[in-house]
Amino acid sequence: MANIKTKKGIIGILTGGGDVPGLNPAIRAVTLRALHEGYDVIGIRRGWAGLIGLQRDAAAPNAEHYIHLTEEIVNLIGRTGGTFLHTSRTRPSHVPDVAVPAHLRDKYAAGSNDLTDEVLKNLDFLGIDYLVPIGGDDTLSYAVHLHHKGVKVIGIPKTMDGDVPGTDYCIGFSTCLTRTISLTHALRTTAGSHERFLVIEVFGRYAGFTALLPTMAGAANRCVIPEYRFNMERLCELLTADRSTNPSLYSVVLVSEGATFDDGERVYASEEKDMYGHRKLGGVGDVISHHLQELSPKFNRGHRINAISQRLSYMVRCGDPDAFDSLVPMAYGNIAFDLIMENKAGRMVCLRNGEYDNVPIEIVTSQKKVVDIDKYYDPVRLRPLYKSFTHKPFFIVTSD
């Protein structure tokens, strides 16, 4: 065994998928409660990769795979962005041969390998009683798999896309919206100076929350989202009309990276897929910008309108968390530990209808969370649809 249980138990924490502001505050919250209640805490490095990479040998150099967390460590990083435990998009049930750890390659040599047995043995080797994975639907879908294998799991949802089912809020979402609004407003000065269309590409593979809500807040005139296949000529017509009514002669559209043209085309940055089967999206904003310039004479009395294309990308996920992404992770971490103290497992903490709660973790794999077009999007005007905000949740748009 790597650890001798001299306390109440051992809690493992890991972060998976893309980094977001708010991960470190969540790690800190779980760790402080656990230490104060007499538990030991192990931080798993690089998400699920840490649980397939370590060697079950007390003399093995496993420092790159896990770390014993202390108050000093988590207090030092608790206010910062990113994840000090590091992260990866590893899926232990589908590990390609090139990603199998060196010490396991004699045993796992197929093109795709299920290393779940190694994960289970490594959790036992570390003596982990409860595992707290913090991640999006990909990371948490594997947590569901482990739950069905008997591992005591408490999930914490995070993703800038805001699309983990079962919760109105995911860690990182508020900071993403805050940055998107701020950066879009900053880019207006350039768009206005040159009298152009401003096309801003934001995250959102299958769900358009990060384009819809900033547009609702006034950051843009229009938005195109993955849930609705838009017509390019209609978008150009609307943006040209918006531009003509603006004294500075510019207009703005927010584009989800997963936005789809009405012919079904999506724009990918590469053919390569990650372990969850996703091809990397990116570049749809550039394509839309090109089409807008080519189509603009049709709606602008024969005159071409140039476009600025900007991909916000990692600018909205780097740096420190905003106020909401400092507060919610603290609450989520404490709720996760409350569930551990109540000897509950197979749960995911959540925020629903303005209240903190928890739901069965299986909800992550039972449905998709996307924008309800009928409730929240006007496909004719390519912009958010809303009538009354009374009794709506804090971030307005849900999939429930």
TIROFI-631914 format. One record per residue (C-alpha): residue number from 1; y, z, x. Coordinates in steps of 0.05 Angstrom, whole numbers. Example, Ala and Ser with C-alpha at 12.3 -4.5 7.8 and 13.67 -1.06 7.14 Angstrom:
! residues 2
+-----+--------+--------+--------+
|  nr |      Y |      Z |      X |
+-----+--------+--------+--------+
|   1 |    -90 |    156 |    246 |
|   2 |    -21 |    143 |    273 |
+-----+--------+--------+--------+
***
This chain:
! residues 400
+-----+--------+--------+--------+
|  nr |      Y |      Z |      X |
+-----+--------+--------+--------+
|   1 |      0 |      0 |      0 |
|   2 |     71 |    -14 |     22 |
|   3 |     97 |     48 |    -12 |
|   4 |     70 |    117 |    -26 |
|   5 |     92 |    141 |    -95 |
|   6 |    126 |    207 |    -83 |
|   7 |    175 |    198 |   -141 |
|   8 |    171 |    180 |   -215 |
|   9 |    156 |    108 |   -200 |
|  10 |    182 |     44 |   -169 |
|  11 |    226 |     -8 |   -202 |
|  12 |    233 |    -79 |   -175 |
|  13 |    294 |   -122 |   -186 |
|  14 |    303 |   -196 |   -172 |
|  15 |    353 |   -251 |   -188 |
|  16 |    331 |   -323 |   -200 |
|  17 |    363 |   -391 |   -213 |
|  18 |    436 |   -407 |   -200 |
|  19 |    483 |   -352 |   -176 |
|  20 |    537 |   -326 |   -222 |
|  21 |    589 |   -271 |   -218 |
|  22 |    561 |   -207 |   -248 |
|  23 |    492 |   -205 |   -216 |
|  24 |    511 |   -153 |   -164 |
|  25 |    541 |   -106 |   -217 |
|  26 |    476 |   -111 |   -257 |
|  27 |    434 |    -95 |   -195 |
|  28 |    479 |    -36 |   -181 |
|  29 |    475 |     -9 |   -252 |
|  30 |    399 |     -9 |   -254 |
|  31 |    393 |     19 |   -184 |
|  32 |    441 |     77 |   -193 |
|  33 |    409 |    100 |   -258 |
|  34 |    339 |     94 |   -228 |
|  35 |    356 |    132 |   -164 |
|  36 |    390 |    187 |   -203 |
|  37 |    329 |    194 |   -248 |
|  38 |    282 |    200 |   -189 |
|  39 |    255 |    129 |   -182 |
|  40 |    252 |     85 |   -121 |
|  41 |    281 |     15 |   -125 |
|  42 |    259 |    -47 |    -89 |
|  43 |    302 |   -109 |    -88 |
|  44 |    261 |   -173 |    -85 |
|  45 |    296 |   -226 |    -43 |
|  46 |    304 |   -299 |    -65 |
|  47 |    279 |   -289 |   -135 |
|  48 |    206 |   -306 |   -149 |
|  49 |    202 |   -335 |    -79 |
|  50 |    201 |   -264 |    -51 |
|  51 |    140 |   -247 |    -92 |
|  52 |    100 |   -306 |    -65 |
|  53 |    125 |   -302 |      6 |
|  54 |    109 |   -231 |     27 |
|  55 |     45 |   -214 |     64 |
|  56 |      2 |   -155 |     41 |
|  57 |      1 |   -123 |    109 |
|  58 |     39 |    -60 |    126 |
|  59 |     53 |    -88 |    195 |
|  60 |     77 |   -156 |    170 |
|  61 |    151 |   -174 |    178 |
|  62 |    168 |   -173 |    104 |
|  63 |    242 |   -155 |    110 |
|  64 |    262 |   -224 |     88 |
|  65 |    223 |   -215 |     23 |
|  66 |    244 |   -147 |     -2 |
|  67 |    290 |    -88 |     12 |
|  68 |    291 |    -15 |    -10 |
|  69 |    356 |     -5 |    -47 |
|  70 |    402 |     55 |    -38 |
|  71 |    466 |     79 |    -69 |
|  72 |    504 |     59 |     -6 |
|  73 |    477 |    -12 |     -8 |
|  74 |    491 |    -25 |    -82 |
|  75 |    559 |      9 |    -82 |
|  76 |    581 |    -35 |    -25 |
|  77 |    564 |   -100 |    -62 |
|  78 |    571 |    -78 |   -135 |
|  79 |    640 |   -108 |   -146 |
|  80 |    627 |   -175 |   -112 |
|  81 |    604 |   -242 |   -138 |
|  82 |    539 |   -279 |   -124 |
|  83 |    475 |   -241 |   -111 |
|  84 |    464 |   -203 |    -46 |
|  85 |    389 |   -207 |    -60 |
|  86 |    395 |   -282 |    -56 |
|  87 |    363 |   -329 |   -105 |
|  88 |    319 |   -390 |   -113 |
|  89 |    292 |   -436 |   -167 |
|  90 |    220 |   -419 |   -150 |
|  91 |    168 |   -422 |   -205 |
|  92 |    105 |   -388 |   -179 |
|  93 |     60 |   -423 |   -230 |
|  94 |     82 |   -492 |   -205 |
|  95 |     92 |   -488 |   -129 |
|  96 |     89 |   -555 |    -93 |
|  97 |     47 |   -558 |    -30 |
|  98 |    108 |   -562 |     15 |
|  99 |    135 |   -496 |    -13 |
| 100 |     71 |   -455 |     -7 |
| 101 |     81 |   -400 |     45 |
| 102 |     48 |   -414 |    111 |
| 103 |     -2 |   -357 |    106 |
| 104 |    -28 |   -383 |     39 |
| 105 |    -35 |   -457 |     54 |
| 106 |   -108 |   -454 |     70 |
| 107 |   -120 |   -426 |      1 |
| 108 |    -70 |   -468 |    -39 |
| 109 |    -69 |   -541 |    -18 |
| 110 |    -61 |   -579 |    -83 |
| 111 |      1 |   -620 |   -100 |
| 112 |     21 |   -564 |   -149 |
| 113 |     -5 |   -493 |   -143 |
| 114 |     -7 |   -433 |   -188 |
| 115 |      8 |   -372 |   -145 |
| 116 |     11 |   -322 |   -202 |
| 117 |    -50 |   -284 |   -175 |
| 118 |    -11 |   -274 |   -110 |
| 119 |     49 |   -249 |   -149 |
| 120 |      6 |   -198 |   -186 |
| 121 |    -27 |   -174 |   -122 |
| 122 |     41 |   -168 |    -87 |
| 123 |     70 |   -128 |   -144 |
| 124 |     11 |    -81 |   -137 |
| 125 |     20 |    -79 |    -61 |
| 126 |     93 |    -58 |    -70 |
| 127 |     73 |     -7 |   -122 |
| 128 |    122 |    -34 |   -173 |
| 129 |    115 |     -2 |   -241 |
| 130 |    170 |    -40 |   -276 |
| 131 |    201 |   -108 |   -258 |
| 132 |    272 |   -126 |   -278 |
| 133 |    284 |   -201 |   -269 |
| 134 |    356 |   -224 |   -279 |
| 135 |    361 |   -298 |   -296 |
| 136 |    367 |   -355 |   -344 |
| 137 |    314 |   -385 |   -389 |
| 138 |    275 |   -414 |   -330 |
| 139 |    271 |   -349 |   -291 |
| 140 |    257 |   -309 |   -354 |
| 141 |    204 |   -358 |   -379 |
| 142 |    162 |   -338 |   -319 |
| 143 |    176 |   -266 |   -335 |
| 144 |    145 |   -279 |   -403 |
| 145 |     84 |   -307 |   -367 |
| 146 |     79 |   -243 |   -326 |
| 147 |     88 |   -200 |   -388 |
| 148 |     27 |   -234 |   -419 |
| 149 |    -10 |   -218 |   -354 |
| 150 |      4 |   -144 |   -364 |
| 151 |     65 |   -134 |   -320 |
| 152 |    117 |    -87 |   -348 |
| 153 |    179 |   -131 |   -351 |
| 154 |    250 |   -118 |   -375 |
| 155 |    292 |   -182 |   -373 |
| 156 |    368 |   -187 |   -365 |
| 157 |    399 |   -254 |   -386 |
| 158 |    447 |   -291 |   -341 |
| 159 |    471 |   -362 |   -339 |
| 160 |    539 |   -395 |   -338 |
| 161 |    515 |   -443 |   -392 |
| 162 |    508 |   -385 |   -441 |
| 163 |    444 |   -415 |   -469 |
| 164 |    391 |   -361 |   -463 |
| 165 |    361 |   -352 |   -532 |
| 166 |    364 |   -285 |   -566 |
| 167 |    431 |   -263 |   -540 |
| 168 |    504 |   -280 |   -555 |
| 169 |    522 |   -266 |   -483 |
| 170 |    494 |   -282 |   -414 |
| 171 |    521 |   -254 |   -349 |
| 172 |    568 |   -304 |   -316 |
| 173 |    590 |   -338 |   -380 |
| 174 |    658 |   -305 |   -386 |
| 175 |    677 |   -319 |   -314 |
| 176 |    656 |   -391 |   -323 |
| 177 |    701 |   -398 |   -384 |
| 178 |    759 |   -363 |   -350 |
| 179 |    755 |   -408 |   -289 |
| 180 |    746 |   -471 |   -330 |
| 181 |    809 |   -456 |   -371 |
| 182 |    849 |   -437 |   -309 |
| 183 |    828 |   -497 |   -267 |
| 184 |    838 |   -546 |   -324 |
| 185 |    908 |   -521 |   -334 |
| 186 |    922 |   -527 |   -260 |
| 187 |    898 |   -599 |   -259 |
| 188 |    946 |   -616 |   -315 |
| 189 |   1004 |   -621 |   -266 |
| 190 |    970 |   -678 |   -229 |
| 191 |    948 |   -713 |   -293 |
| 192 |   1018 |   -708 |   -321 |
| 193 |   1052 |   -731 |   -257 |
| 194 |   1010 |   -796 |   -258 |
| 195 |   1006 |   -804 |   -334 |
| 196 |    931 |   -807 |   -333 |
| 197 |    868 |   -787 |   -370 |
| 198 |    840 |   -723 |   -340 |
| 199 |    764 |   -720 |   -343 |
| 200 |    734 |   -654 |   -323 |
| 201 |    658 |   -646 |   -315 |
| 202 |    631 |   -576 |   -328 |
| 203 |    561 |   -544 |   -327 |
| 204 |    517 |   -551 |   -389 |
| 205 |    449 |   -585 |   -383 |
| 206 |    426 |   -580 |   -455 |
| 207 |    480 |   -537 |   -487 |
| 208 |    554 |   -551 |   -491 |
| 209 |    583 |   -480 |   -497 |
| 210 |    622 |   -484 |   -431 |
| 211 |    658 |   -547 |   -454 |
| 212 |    666 |   -528 |   -527 |
| 213 |    697 |   -459 |   -520 |
| 214 |    750 |   -477 |   -468 |
| 215 |    770 |   -536 |   -512 |
| 216 |    774 |   -489 |   -571 |
| 217 |    819 |   -445 |   -529 |
| 218 |    866 |   -504 |   -517 |
| 219 |    845 |   -525 |   -447 |
| 220 |    830 |   -597 |   -469 |
| 221 |    842 |   -646 |   -525 |
| 222 |    770 |   -667 |   -532 |
| 223 |    700 |   -649 |   -508 |
| 224 |    634 |   -685 |   -505 |
| 225 |    571 |   -642 |   -505 |
| 226 |    496 |   -654 |   -497 |
| 227 |    481 |   -639 |   -570 |
| 228 |    517 |   -702 |   -595 |
| 229 |    509 |   -773 |   -569 |
| 230 |    581 |   -797 |   -565 |
| 231 |    611 |   -867 |   -569 |
| 232 |    653 |   -886 |   -509 |
| 233 |    702 |   -929 |   -548 |
| 234 |    714 |   -873 |   -597 |
| 235 |    729 |   -825 |   -540 |
| 236 |    777 |   -874 |   -508 |
| 237 |    812 |   -885 |   -575 |
| 238 |    822 |   -811 |   -586 |
| 239 |    845 |   -795 |   -516 |
| 240 |    894 |   -853 |   -517 |
| 241 |    924 |   -826 |   -582 |
| 242 |    927 |   -756 |   -552 |
| 243 |    962 |   -783 |   -491 |
| 244 |   1014 |   -821 |   -533 |
| 245 |   1036 |   -757 |   -568 |
| 246 |   1042 |   -717 |   -504 |
| 247 |   1112 |   -718 |   -474 |
| 248 |   1081 |   -721 |   -404 |
| 249 |   1034 |   -778 |   -425 |
| 250 |    966 |   -750 |   -406 |
| 251 |    905 |   -724 |   -443 |
| 252 |    845 |   -682 |   -424 |
| 253 |    771 |   -684 |   -440 |
| 254 |    718 |   -633 |   -419 |
| 255 |    650 |   -665 |   -406 |
| 256 |    585 |   -626 |   -403 |
| 257 |    541 |   -649 |   -345 |
| 258 |    486 |   -664 |   -396 |
| 259 |    531 |   -706 |   -442 |
| 260 |    493 |   -766 |   -469 |
| 261 |    521 |   -834 |   -487 |
| 262 |    503 |   -862 |   -555 |
| 263 |    454 |   -910 |   -522 |
| 264 |    415 |   -850 |   -498 |
| 265 |    437 |   -854 |   -425 |
| 266 |    444 |   -791 |   -383 |
| 267 |    472 |   -790 |   -313 |
| 268 |    430 |   -757 |   -258 |
| 269 |    451 |   -741 |   -187 |
| 270 |    380 |   -754 |   -160 |
| 271 |    309 |   -770 |   -180 |
| 272 |    281 |   -706 |   -151 |
| 273 |    258 |   -651 |   -198 |
| 274 |    257 |   -576 |   -187 |
| 275 |    197 |   -532 |   -201 |
| 276 |    217 |   -526 |   -274 |
| 277 |    216 |   -602 |   -282 |
| 278 |    292 |   -611 |   -283 |
| 279 |    326 |   -670 |   -250 |
| 280 |    394 |   -652 |   -221 |
| 281 |    450 |   -674 |   -267 |
| 282 |    518 |   -694 |   -242 |
| 283 |    567 |   -752 |   -243 |
| 284 |    575 |   -766 |   -317 |
| 285 |    649 |   -749 |   -311 |
| 286 |    658 |   -805 |   -260 |
| 287 |    622 |   -855 |   -305 |
| 288 |    664 |   -835 |   -365 |
| 289 |    728 |   -841 |   -323 |
| 290 |    709 |   -912 |   -303 |
| 291 |    694 |   -932 |   -375 |
| 292 |    759 |   -901 |   -399 |
| 293 |    800 |   -942 |   -350 |
| 294 |    763 |  -1006 |   -370 |
| 295 |    770 |   -994 |   -444 |
| 296 |    841 |   -966 |   -446 |
| 297 |    878 |  -1033 |   -453 |
| 298 |    843 |  -1043 |   -520 |
| 299 |    877 |   -981 |   -548 |
| 300 |    941 |   -981 |   -506 |
| 301 |    974 |  -1048 |   -524 |
| 302 |    939 |  -1084 |   -467 |
| 303 |    959 |  -1035 |   -413 |
| 304 |    909 |  -1000 |   -369 |
| 305 |    909 |   -924 |   -364 |
| 306 |    880 |   -894 |   -300 |
| 307 |    838 |   -832 |   -299 |
| 308 |    828 |   -771 |   -256 |
| 309 |    756 |   -747 |   -251 |
| 310 |    742 |   -676 |   -227 |
| 311 |    675 |   -639 |   -225 |
| 312 |    688 |   -564 |   -227 |
| 313 |    617 |   -549 |   -205 |
| 314 |    611 |   -488 |   -160 |
| 315 |    685 |   -470 |   -167 |
| 316 |    668 |   -436 |   -233 |
| 317 |    609 |   -396 |   -206 |
| 318 |    635 |   -372 |   -139 |
| 319 |    678 |   -311 |   -124 |
| 320 |    684 |   -244 |   -160 |
| 321 |    667 |   -231 |   -233 |
| 322 |    722 |   -224 |   -285 |
| 323 |    729 |   -161 |   -327 |
| 324 |    677 |   -180 |   -378 |
| 325 |    626 |   -198 |   -324 |
| 326 |    639 |   -131 |   -292 |
| 327 |    630 |    -91 |   -356 |
| 328 |    571 |   -126 |   -390 |
| 329 |    525 |   -125 |   -329 |
| 330 |    538 |    -50 |   -323 |
| 331 |    517 |    -41 |   -396 |
| 332 |    457 |    -88 |   -390 |
| 333 |    432 |    -52 |   -328 |
| 334 |    436 |     15 |   -363 |
| 335 |    401 |    -11 |   -425 |
| 336 |    346 |    -39 |   -382 |
| 337 |    335 |     29 |   -351 |
| 338 |    338 |     63 |   -420 |
| 339 |    280 |     19 |   -441 |
| 340 |    241 |     38 |   -379 |
| 341 |    253 |    112 |   -394 |
| 342 |    227 |     99 |   -465 |
| 343 |    165 |     67 |   -434 |
| 344 |    180 |      1 |   -468 |
| 345 |    165 |    -67 |   -436 |
| 346 |    166 |   -140 |   -453 |
| 347 |    238 |   -135 |   -476 |
| 348 |    303 |   -170 |   -459 |
| 349 |    370 |   -135 |   -464 |
| 350 |    422 |   -172 |   -504 |
| 351 |    489 |   -172 |   -540 |
| 352 |    485 |   -193 |   -613 |
| 353 |    540 |   -192 |   -664 |
| 354 |    583 |   -149 |   -619 |
| 355 |    529 |    -96 |   -606 |
| 356 |    484 |    -83 |   -547 |
| 357 |    411 |    -87 |   -564 |
| 358 |    344 |   -113 |   -540 |
| 359 |    295 |   -164 |   -565 |
| 360 |    223 |   -186 |   -548 |
| 361 |    225 |   -225 |   -484 |
| 362 |    182 |   -280 |   -516 |
| 363 |    244 |   -304 |   -552 |
| 364 |    264 |   -339 |   -487 |
| 365 |    206 |   -389 |   -495 |
| 366 |    203 |   -392 |   -570 |
| 367 |    266 |   -432 |   -583 |
| 368 |    326 |   -468 |   -552 |
| 369 |    397 |   -442 |   -556 |
| 370 |    445 |   -500 |   -566 |
| 371 |    510 |   -513 |   -603 |
| 372 |    500 |   -520 |   -678 |
| 373 |    536 |   -586 |   -690 |
| 374 |    544 |   -575 |   -765 |
| 375 |    577 |   -508 |   -754 |
| 376 |    618 |   -516 |   -691 |
| 377 |    630 |   -589 |   -672 |
| 378 |    667 |   -646 |   -705 |
| 379 |    631 |   -710 |   -683 |
| 380 |    686 |   -755 |   -712 |
| 381 |    742 |   -721 |   -674 |
| 382 |    699 |   -701 |   -613 |
| 383 |    726 |   -631 |   -612 |
| 384 |    708 |   -561 |   -636 |
| 385 |    702 |   -547 |   -710 |
| 386 |    726 |   -481 |   -737 |
| 387 |    754 |   -454 |   -802 |
| 388 |    755 |   -379 |   -800 |
| 389 |    741 |   -329 |   -744 |
| 390 |    732 |   -270 |   -790 |
| 391 |    665 |   -234 |   -777 |
| 392 |    648 |   -282 |   -720 |
| 393 |    619 |   -252 |   -656 |
| 394 |    663 |   -242 |   -596 |
| 395 |    649 |   -310 |   -565 |
| 396 |    648 |   -343 |   -634 |
| 397 |    592 |   -394 |   -623 |
| 398 |    519 |   -373 |   -630 |
| 399 |    454 |   -410 |   -644 |
| 400 |    427 |   -359 |   -694 |
+-----+--------+--------+--------+
***
